[in-house]
Amino acid sequence: MTAVGSLKQANIRFANQQQGTIITDKFEIIALSGTLANTGLHLHIAIRERYGKVIAGHLNPGCIIYTTAEIIIGTIEDFQFIRAIDKKTGYLELDILPQNTG
């Protein structure tokens, strides 16, 4: 739902890139959004560097918190979020299904 905090290392994959880019400095987390599912996640992050430049992209493993990261996660109980291979693209895509209450 929301996040604030700081990083001393970020691993961000920029659009149309195969690999993430690791950058080190002191960064403020100004936005974090995406989806979490039992079968995978998809998160984007925006961070601000010391001179105000914003760096944003796909969040990859390997980020290191500097002082704190306050991350608020919400749940939706009526639906289940799963990631399944899309036959057209070959990528894991998000499917939102009604929660099986049976």
Number of C-alpha atoms within 10 A of each C-alpha: 12 13 16 15 17 21 22 15 17 25 20 23 19 16 11 6 8 8 12 18 13 14 14 13 11 18 24 22 23 17 16 20 16 13 15 17 14 9 11 14 16 16 13 17 21 18 23 18 15 11 6 10 10 14 16 19 18 18 22 18 10 12 16 15 17 15 11 13 15 11 11 10 11 9 9 8 8 10 14 15 19 18 18 14 12 12 9 6 8 9 11 16 16 19 14 12 11 10 12 8 6 3
